[in-house]
Amino acid sequence: MKDPFYATMFKIQAELKILSEACLNGVESWDKYNQLIGRARGLQETLDIMNEVLREDEEDDEHRK
């Protein structure tokens, strides 16, 4: 069974790639572009938080050794 935490991270990364490609290929309107950028920023913030949780977990493991 895959770790759901890591599976979620990979799905977020894949979605960020799709969003960046959509922005680079052009969109119908400025509003749509802003929506894509906002969504990408939110996903990136989520990914940053998840990475921070992993770093804290690794640091805790190192201190226990």
PyMOL Python script that loads the backbone (N, CA, C, O; Angstrom):
from pymol import cmd

cmd.read_pdbstr("""\
ATOM      1  N   MET A   1       0.844  -1.187   0.000  1.00  0.00           N
ATOM      2  CA  MET A   1       0.000   0.000   0.000  1.00  0.00           C
ATOM      3  C   MET A   1       0.886   1.246   0.000  1.00  0.00           C
ATOM      4  O   MET A   1       1.864   1.328   0.743  1.00  0.00           O
ATOM      5  N   LYS A   2       0.532   2.192  -0.828  1.00  0.00           N
ATOM      6  CA  LYS A   2       1.285   3.437  -0.897  1.00  0.00           C
ATOM      7  C   LYS A   2       0.994   4.303   0.326  1.00  0.00           C
ATOM      8  O   LYS A   2      -0.105   4.283   0.881  1.00  0.00           O
ATOM      9  N   ASP A   3       1.996   5.050   0.722  1.00  0.00           N
ATOM     10  CA  ASP A   3       1.828   6.005   1.812  1.00  0.00           C
ATOM     11  C   ASP A   3       0.941   7.137   1.295  1.00  0.00           C
ATOM     12  O   ASP A   3       1.300   7.799   0.322  1.00  0.00           O
ATOM     13  N   PRO A   4      -0.205   7.370   1.925  1.00  0.00           N
ATOM     14  CA  PRO A   4      -1.126   8.405   1.429  1.00  0.00           C
ATOM     15  C   PRO A   4      -0.520   9.809   1.453  1.00  0.00           C
ATOM     16  O   PRO A   4      -0.865  10.648   0.622  1.00  0.00           O
ATOM     17  N   PHE A   5       0.369  10.062   2.393  1.00  0.00           N
ATOM     18  CA  PHE A   5       1.000  11.373   2.479  1.00  0.00           C
ATOM     19  C   PHE A   5       1.847  11.640   1.233  1.00  0.00           C
ATOM     20  O   PHE A   5       1.734  12.690   0.602  1.00  0.00           O
ATOM     21  N   TYR A   6       2.696  10.667   0.896  1.00  0.00           N
ATOM     22  CA  TYR A   6       3.556  10.823  -0.283  1.00  0.00           C
ATOM     23  C   TYR A   6       2.737  10.787  -1.569  1.00  0.00           C
ATOM     24  O   TYR A   6       3.037  11.520  -2.512  1.00  0.00           O
ATOM     25  N   ALA A   7       1.716   9.951  -1.620  1.00  0.00           N
ATOM     26  CA  ALA A   7       0.855   9.882  -2.802  1.00  0.00           C
ATOM     27  C   ALA A   7       0.193  11.236  -3.044  1.00  0.00           C
ATOM     28  O   ALA A   7       0.068  11.680  -4.186  1.00  0.00           O
ATOM     29  N   THR A   8      -0.225  11.879  -1.970  1.00  0.00           N
ATOM     30  CA  THR A   8      -0.839  13.206  -2.088  1.00  0.00           C
ATOM     31  C   THR A   8       0.170  14.224  -2.595  1.00  0.00           C
ATOM     32  O   THR A   8      -0.159  15.068  -3.429  1.00  0.00           O
ATOM     33  N   MET A   9       1.390  14.147  -2.098  1.00  0.00           N
ATOM     34  CA  MET A   9       2.429  15.075  -2.552  1.00  0.00           C
ATOM     35  C   MET A   9       2.686  14.922  -4.049  1.00  0.00           C
ATOM     36  O   MET A   9       2.819  15.915  -4.764  1.00  0.00           O
ATOM     37  N   PHE A  10       2.754  13.682  -4.520  1.00  0.00           N
ATOM     38  CA  PHE A  10       2.997  13.458  -5.947  1.00  0.00           C
ATOM     39  C   PHE A  10       1.830  13.956  -6.799  1.00  0.00           C
ATOM     40  O   PHE A  10       2.036  14.470  -7.898  1.00  0.00           O
ATOM     41  N   LYS A  11       0.612  13.803  -6.294  1.00  0.00           N
ATOM     42  CA  LYS A  11      -0.557  14.300  -7.029  1.00  0.00           C
ATOM     43  C   LYS A  11      -0.549  15.828  -7.084  1.00  0.00           C
ATOM     44  O   LYS A  11      -0.888  16.416  -8.111  1.00  0.00           O
ATOM     45  N   ILE A  12      -0.166  16.459  -5.995  1.00  0.00           N
ATOM     46  CA  ILE A  12      -0.077  17.924  -5.976  1.00  0.00           C
ATOM     47  C   ILE A  12       0.988  18.399  -6.959  1.00  0.00           C
ATOM     48  O   ILE A  12       0.768  19.358  -7.698  1.00  0.00           O
ATOM     49  N   GLN A  13       2.138  17.733  -6.969  1.00  0.00           N
ATOM     50  CA  GLN A  13       3.198  18.105  -7.906  1.00  0.00           C
ATOM     51  C   GLN A  13       2.747  17.942  -9.350  1.00  0.00           C
ATOM     52  O   GLN A  13       3.062  18.780 -10.195  1.00  0.00           O
ATOM     53  N   ALA A  14       2.020  16.881  -9.640  1.00  0.00           N
ATOM     54  CA  ALA A  14       1.511  16.662 -10.996  1.00  0.00           C
ATOM     55  C   ALA A  14       0.524  17.756 -11.385  1.00  0.00           C
ATOM     56  O   ALA A  14       0.546  18.241 -12.516  1.00  0.00           O
ATOM     57  N   GLU A  15      -0.330  18.139 -10.464  1.00  0.00           N
ATOM     58  CA  GLU A  15      -1.303  19.193 -10.745  1.00  0.00           C
ATOM     59  C   GLU A  15      -0.610  20.534 -10.961  1.00  0.00           C
ATOM     60  O   GLU A  15      -1.027  21.312 -11.819  1.00  0.00           O
ATOM     61  N   LEU A  16       0.436  20.813 -10.197  1.00  0.00           N
ATOM     62  CA  LEU A  16       1.202  22.050 -10.395  1.00  0.00           C
ATOM     63  C   LEU A  16       1.811  22.095 -11.790  1.00  0.00           C
ATOM     64  O   LEU A  16       1.838  23.148 -12.427  1.00  0.00           O
ATOM     65  N   LYS A  17       2.298  20.959 -12.260  1.00  0.00           N
ATOM     66  CA  LYS A  17       2.866  20.902 -13.609  1.00  0.00           C
ATOM     67  C   LYS A  17       1.785  21.181 -14.655  1.00  0.00           C
ATOM     68  O   LYS A  17       2.022  21.921 -15.610  1.00  0.00           O
ATOM     69  N   ILE A  18       0.619  20.598 -14.482  1.00  0.00           N
ATOM     70  CA  ILE A  18      -0.497  20.826 -15.409  1.00  0.00           C
ATOM     71  C   ILE A  18      -0.887  22.297 -15.418  1.00  0.00           C
ATOM     72  O   ILE A  18      -1.113  22.876 -16.481  1.00  0.00           O
ATOM     73  N   LEU A  19      -0.966  22.899 -14.242  1.00  0.00           N
ATOM     74  CA  LEU A  19      -1.344  24.311 -14.149  1.00  0.00           C
ATOM     75  C   LEU A  19      -0.303  25.216 -14.801  1.00  0.00           C
ATOM     76  O   LEU A  19      -0.657  26.176 -15.484  1.00  0.00           O
ATOM     77  N   SER A  20       0.969  24.916 -14.595  1.00  0.00           N
ATOM     78  CA  SER A  20       2.003  25.758 -15.202  1.00  0.00           C
ATOM     79  C   SER A  20       1.978  25.635 -16.718  1.00  0.00           C
ATOM     80  O   SER A  20       2.176  26.625 -17.422  1.00  0.00           O
ATOM     81  N   GLU A  21       1.736  24.433 -17.227  1.00  0.00           N
ATOM     82  CA  GLU A  21       1.630  24.255 -18.674  1.00  0.00           C
ATOM     83  C   GLU A  21       0.416  24.997 -19.230  1.00  0.00           C
ATOM     84  O   GLU A  21       0.487  25.584 -20.309  1.00  0.00           O
ATOM     85  N   ALA A  22      -0.677  24.974 -18.509  1.00  0.00           N
ATOM     86  CA  ALA A  22      -1.878  25.683 -18.946  1.00  0.00           C
ATOM     87  C   ALA A  22      -1.621  27.183 -19.017  1.00  0.00           C
ATOM     88  O   ALA A  22      -2.061  27.848 -19.955  1.00  0.00           O
ATOM     89  N   CYS A  23      -0.916  27.710 -18.038  1.00  0.00           N
ATOM     90  CA  CYS A  23      -0.609  29.149 -18.042  1.00  0.00           C
ATOM     91  C   CYS A  23       0.316  29.511 -19.205  1.00  0.00           C
ATOM     92  O   CYS A  23       0.152  30.554 -19.836  1.00  0.00           O
ATOM     93  N   LEU A  24       1.281  28.649 -19.478  1.00  0.00           N
ATOM     94  CA  LEU A  24       2.234  28.924 -20.554  1.00  0.00           C
ATOM     95  C   LEU A  24       1.597  28.802 -21.938  1.00  0.00           C
ATOM     96  O   LEU A  24       2.019  29.472 -22.880  1.00  0.00           O
ATOM     97  N   ASN A  25       0.598  27.958 -22.056  1.00  0.00           N
ATOM     98  CA  ASN A  25      -0.057  27.751 -23.351  1.00  0.00           C
ATOM     99  C   ASN A  25      -1.134  28.780 -23.642  1.00  0.00           C
ATOM    100  O   ASN A  25      -1.703  28.797 -24.733  1.00  0.00           O
ATOM    101  N   GLY A  26      -1.412  29.624 -22.686  1.00  0.00           N
ATOM    102  CA  GLY A  26      -2.406  30.673 -22.882  1.00  0.00           C
ATOM    103  C   GLY A  26      -3.776  30.256 -22.395  1.00  0.00           C
ATOM    104  O   GLY A  26      -4.139  29.080 -22.422  1.00  0.00           O
ATOM    105  N   VAL A  27      -4.507  31.223 -21.959  1.00  0.00           N
ATOM    106  CA  VAL A  27      -5.868  30.998 -21.465  1.00  0.00           C
ATOM    107  C   VAL A  27      -6.802  31.998 -22.122  1.00  0.00           C
ATOM    108  O   VAL A  27      -6.364  32.969 -22.739  1.00  0.00           O
ATOM    109  N   GLU A  28      -8.105  31.744 -21.978  1.00  0.00           N
ATOM    110  CA  GLU A  28      -9.110  32.558 -22.652  1.00  0.00           C
ATOM    111  C   GLU A  28      -9.221  33.985 -22.125  1.00  0.00           C
ATOM    112  O   GLU A  28      -9.578  34.901 -22.866  1.00  0.00           O
ATOM    113  N   SER A  29      -8.918  34.166 -20.858  1.00  0.00           N
ATOM    114  CA  SER A  29      -9.118  35.495 -20.277  1.00  0.00           C
ATOM    115  C   SER A  29      -8.154  35.739 -19.123  1.00  0.00           C
ATOM    116  O   SER A  29      -7.528  34.820 -18.595  1.00  0.00           O
ATOM    117  N   TRP A  30      -8.060  36.998 -18.760  1.00  0.00           N
ATOM    118  CA  TRP A  30      -7.226  37.398 -17.635  1.00  0.00           C
ATOM    119  C   TRP A  30      -7.763  36.789 -16.342  1.00  0.00           C
ATOM    120  O   TRP A  30      -6.989  36.383 -15.475  1.00  0.00           O
ATOM    121  N   ASP A  31      -9.079  36.726 -16.213  1.00  0.00           N
ATOM    122  CA  ASP A  31      -9.697  36.151 -15.028  1.00  0.00           C
ATOM    123  C   ASP A  31      -9.327  34.669 -14.892  1.00  0.00           C
ATOM    124  O   ASP A  31      -8.997  34.209 -13.799  1.00  0.00           O
ATOM    125  N   LYS A  32      -9.383  33.939 -15.984  1.00  0.00           N
ATOM    126  CA  LYS A  32      -9.018  32.520 -15.966  1.00  0.00           C
ATOM    127  C   LYS A  32      -7.543  32.355 -15.594  1.00  0.00           C
ATOM    128  O   LYS A  32      -7.192  31.454 -14.832  1.00  0.00           O
ATOM    129  N   TYR A  33      -6.690  33.213 -16.123  1.00  0.00           N
ATOM    130  CA  TYR A  33      -5.264  33.182 -15.800  1.00  0.00           C
ATOM    131  C   TYR A  33      -5.059  33.404 -14.302  1.00  0.00           C
ATOM    132  O   TYR A  33      -4.294  32.682 -13.663  1.00  0.00           O
ATOM    133  N   ASN A  34      -5.739  34.396 -13.750  1.00  0.00           N
ATOM    134  CA  ASN A  34      -5.620  34.682 -12.319  1.00  0.00           C
ATOM    135  C   ASN A  34      -6.112  33.512 -11.469  1.00  0.00           C
ATOM    136  O   ASN A  34      -5.545  33.227 -10.414  1.00  0.00           O
ATOM    137  N   GLN A  35      -7.164  32.835 -11.926  1.00  0.00           N
ATOM    138  CA  GLN A  35      -7.659  31.661 -11.203  1.00  0.00           C
ATOM    139  C   GLN A  35      -6.615  30.546 -11.198  1.00  0.00           C
ATOM    140  O   GLN A  35      -6.393  29.901 -10.174  1.00  0.00           O
ATOM    141  N   LEU A  36      -5.977  30.323 -12.345  1.00  0.00           N
ATOM    142  CA  LEU A  36      -4.946  29.290 -12.429  1.00  0.00           C
ATOM    143  C   LEU A  36      -3.764  29.619 -11.517  1.00  0.00           C
ATOM    144  O   LEU A  36      -3.239  28.749 -10.823  1.00  0.00           O
ATOM    145  N   ILE A  37      -3.357  30.880 -11.531  1.00  0.00           N
ATOM    146  CA  ILE A  37      -2.237  31.305 -10.684  1.00  0.00           C
ATOM    147  C   ILE A  37      -2.596  31.154  -9.204  1.00  0.00           C
ATOM    148  O   ILE A  37      -1.779  30.683  -8.412  1.00  0.00           O
ATOM    149  N   GLY A  38      -3.797  31.547  -8.835  1.00  0.00           N
ATOM    150  CA  GLY A  38      -4.242  31.418  -7.449  1.00  0.00           C
ATOM    151  C   GLY A  38      -4.282  29.970  -7.001  1.00  0.00           C
ATOM    152  O   GLY A  38      -3.870  29.637  -5.890  1.00  0.00           O
ATOM    153  N   ARG A  39      -4.779  29.119  -7.875  1.00  0.00           N
ATOM    154  CA  ARG A  39      -4.828  27.697  -7.550  1.00  0.00           C
ATOM    155  C   ARG A  39      -3.412  27.138  -7.392  1.00  0.00           C
ATOM    156  O   ARG A  39      -3.142  26.373  -6.466  1.00  0.00           O
ATOM    157  N   ALA A  40      -2.519  27.519  -8.292  1.00  0.00           N
ATOM    158  CA  ALA A  40      -1.135  27.045  -8.218  1.00  0.00           C
ATOM    159  C   ALA A  40      -0.462  27.518  -6.932  1.00  0.00           C
ATOM    160  O   ALA A  40       0.270  26.756  -6.301  1.00  0.00           O
ATOM    161  N   ARG A  41      -0.701  28.748  -6.546  1.00  0.00           N
ATOM    162  CA  ARG A  41      -0.104  29.266  -5.304  1.00  0.00           C
ATOM    163  C   ARG A  41      -0.613  28.501  -4.093  1.00  0.00           C
ATOM    164  O   ARG A  41       0.155  28.173  -3.189  1.00  0.00           O
ATOM    165  N   GLY A  42      -1.912  28.218  -4.079  1.00  0.00           N
ATOM    166  CA  GLY A  42      -2.486  27.463  -2.970  1.00  0.00           C
ATOM    167  C   GLY A  42      -1.907  26.059  -2.887  1.00  0.00           C
ATOM    168  O   GLY A  42      -1.591  25.578  -1.799  1.00  0.00           O
ATOM    169  N   LEU A  43      -1.768  25.403  -4.028  1.00  0.00           N
ATOM    170  CA  LEU A  43      -1.189  24.066  -4.045  1.00  0.00           C
ATOM    171  C   LEU A  43       0.280  24.098  -3.631  1.00  0.00           C
ATOM    172  O   LEU A  43       0.747  23.202  -2.928  1.00  0.00           O
ATOM    173  N   GLN A  44       1.005  25.122  -4.061  1.00  0.00           N
ATOM    174  CA  GLN A  44       2.411  25.235  -3.682  1.00  0.00           C
ATOM    175  C   GLN A  44       2.557  25.457  -2.184  1.00  0.00           C
ATOM    176  O   GLN A  44       3.455  24.896  -1.556  1.00  0.00           O
ATOM    177  N   GLU A  45       1.684  26.270  -1.613  1.00  0.00           N
ATOM    178  CA  GLU A  45       1.724  26.481  -0.165  1.00  0.00           C
ATOM    179  C   GLU A  45       1.439  25.174   0.572  1.00  0.00           C
ATOM    180  O   GLU A  45       2.073  24.876   1.585  1.00  0.00           O
ATOM    181  N   THR A  46       0.491  24.404   0.066  1.00  0.00           N
ATOM    182  CA  THR A  46       0.178  23.109   0.664  1.00  0.00           C
ATOM    183  C   THR A  46       1.386  22.184   0.597  1.00  0.00           C
ATOM    184  O   THR A  46       1.720  21.521   1.579  1.00  0.00           O
ATOM    185  N   LEU A  47       2.035  22.141  -0.552  1.00  0.00           N
ATOM    186  CA  LEU A  47       3.220  21.312  -0.727  1.00  0.00           C
ATOM    187  C   LEU A  47       4.351  21.762   0.208  1.00  0.00           C
ATOM    188  O   LEU A  47       5.058  20.930   0.776  1.00  0.00           O
ATOM    189  N   ASP A  48       4.515  23.065   0.361  1.00  0.00           N
ATOM    190  CA  ASP A  48       5.536  23.594   1.278  1.00  0.00           C
ATOM    191  C   ASP A  48       5.262  23.163   2.722  1.00  0.00           C
ATOM    192  O   ASP A  48       6.184  22.803   3.453  1.00  0.00           O
ATOM    193  N   ILE A  49       4.003  23.202   3.121  1.00  0.00           N
ATOM    194  CA  ILE A  49       3.628  22.784   4.474  1.00  0.00           C
ATOM    195  C   ILE A  49       3.918  21.298   4.663  1.00  0.00           C
ATOM    196  O   ILE A  49       4.444  20.890   5.699  1.00  0.00           O
ATOM    197  N   MET A  50       3.577  20.499   3.672  1.00  0.00           N
ATOM    198  CA  MET A  50       3.823  19.062   3.766  1.00  0.00           C
ATOM    199  C   MET A  50       5.317  18.765   3.856  1.00  0.00           C
ATOM    200  O   MET A  50       5.732  17.890   4.616  1.00  0.00           O
ATOM    201  N   ASN A  51       6.118  19.482   3.093  1.00  0.00           N
ATOM    202  CA  ASN A  51       7.566  19.310   3.158  1.00  0.00           C
ATOM    203  C   ASN A  51       8.113  19.701   4.524  1.00  0.00           C
ATOM    204  O   ASN A  51       9.026  19.058   5.041  1.00  0.00           O
ATOM    205  N   GLU A  52       7.558  20.745   5.101  1.00  0.00           N
ATOM    206  CA  GLU A  52       7.983  21.173   6.434  1.00  0.00           C
ATOM    207  C   GLU A  52       7.650  20.105   7.474  1.00  0.00           C
ATOM    208  O   GLU A  52       8.450  19.843   8.373  1.00  0.00           O
ATOM    209  N   VAL A  53       6.492  19.496   7.357  1.00  0.00           N
ATOM    210  CA  VAL A  53       6.108  18.421   8.273  1.00  0.00           C
ATOM    211  C   VAL A  53       7.105  17.261   8.160  1.00  0.00           C
ATOM    212  O   VAL A  53       7.507  16.679   9.168  1.00  0.00           O
ATOM    213  N   LEU A  54       7.494  16.934   6.935  1.00  0.00           N
ATOM    214  CA  LEU A  54       8.467  15.862   6.741  1.00  0.00           C
ATOM    215  C   LEU A  54       9.820  16.217   7.342  1.00  0.00           C
ATOM    216  O   LEU A  54      10.466  15.374   7.964  1.00  0.00           O
ATOM    217  N   ARG A  55      10.251  17.464   7.157  1.00  0.00           N
ATOM    218  CA  ARG A  55      11.533  17.897   7.735  1.00  0.00           C
ATOM    219  C   ARG A  55      11.494  17.809   9.266  1.00  0.00           C
ATOM    220  O   ARG A  55      12.441  17.332   9.892  1.00  0.00           O
ATOM    221  N   GLU A  56      10.398  18.269   9.852  1.00  0.00           N
ATOM    222  CA  GLU A  56      10.280  18.202  11.305  1.00  0.00           C
ATOM    223  C   GLU A  56      10.299  16.761  11.788  1.00  0.00           C
ATOM    224  O   GLU A  56      10.903  16.453  12.816  1.00  0.00           O
ATOM    225  N   ASP A  57       9.641  15.884  11.054  1.00  0.00           N
ATOM    226  CA  ASP A  57       9.611  14.471  11.413  1.00  0.00           C
ATOM    227  C   ASP A  57      11.008  13.864  11.332  1.00  0.00           C
ATOM    228  O   ASP A  57      11.396  13.087  12.205  1.00  0.00           O
ATOM    229  N   GLU A  58      11.768  14.211  10.289  1.00  0.00           N
ATOM    230  CA  GLU A  58      13.135  13.710  10.155  1.00  0.00           C
ATOM    231  C   GLU A  58      14.019  14.230  11.280  1.00  0.00           C
ATOM    232  O   GLU A  58      14.845  13.491  11.816  1.00  0.00           O
ATOM    233  N   GLU A  59      13.849  15.502  11.639  1.00  0.00           N
ATOM    234  CA  GLU A  59      14.638  16.072  12.730  1.00  0.00           C
ATOM    235  C   GLU A  59      14.317  15.385  14.050  1.00  0.00           C
ATOM    236  O   GLU A  59      15.214  15.123  14.851  1.00  0.00           O
ATOM    237  N   ASP A  60      13.038  15.092  14.279  1.00  0.00           N
ATOM    238  CA  ASP A  60      12.664  14.385  15.499  1.00  0.00           C
ATOM    239  C   ASP A  60      13.287  12.994  15.532  1.00  0.00           C
ATOM    240  O   ASP A  60      13.749  12.544  16.581  1.00  0.00           O
ATOM    241  N   ASP A  61      13.302  12.318  14.396  1.00  0.00           N
ATOM    242  CA  ASP A  61      13.913  10.990  14.318  1.00  0.00           C
ATOM    243  C   ASP A  61      15.411  11.058  14.601  1.00  0.00           C
ATOM    244  O   ASP A  61      15.954  10.173  15.263  1.00  0.00           O
ATOM    245  N   GLU A  62      16.080  12.087  14.112  1.00  0.00           N
ATOM    246  CA  GLU A  62      17.516  12.232  14.330  1.00  0.00           C
ATOM    247  C   GLU A  62      17.821  12.484  15.798  1.00  0.00           C
ATOM    248  O   GLU A  62      18.813  11.977  16.323  1.00  0.00           O
ATOM    249  N   HIS A  63      16.973  13.264  16.464  1.00  0.00           N
ATOM    250  CA  HIS A  63      17.204  13.558  17.883  1.00  0.00           C
ATOM    251  C   HIS A  63      16.963  12.341  18.766  1.00  0.00           C
ATOM    252  O   HIS A  63      17.528  12.243  19.855  1.00  0.00           O
ATOM    253  N   ARG A  64      16.149  11.439  18.317  1.00  0.00           N
ATOM    254  CA  ARG A  64      15.840  10.232  19.112  1.00  0.00           C
ATOM    255  C   ARG A  64      16.968   9.220  19.039  1.00  0.00           C
ATOM    256  O   ARG A  64      17.062   8.348  19.902  1.00  0.00           O
ATOM    257  N   LYS A  65      17.825   9.313  18.035  1.00  0.00           N
ATOM    258  CA  LYS A  65      18.904   8.328  17.861  1.00  0.00           C
ATOM    259  C   LYS A  65      20.036   8.544  18.815  1.00  0.00           C
ATOM    260  O   LYS A  65      21.014   7.797  18.791  1.00  0.00           O
TER     261      LYS A  65
END
""", "prot")
cmd.dss("prot")
cmd.show_as("cartoon", "prot")
cmd.util.cbc("prot")
cmd.orient("prot")
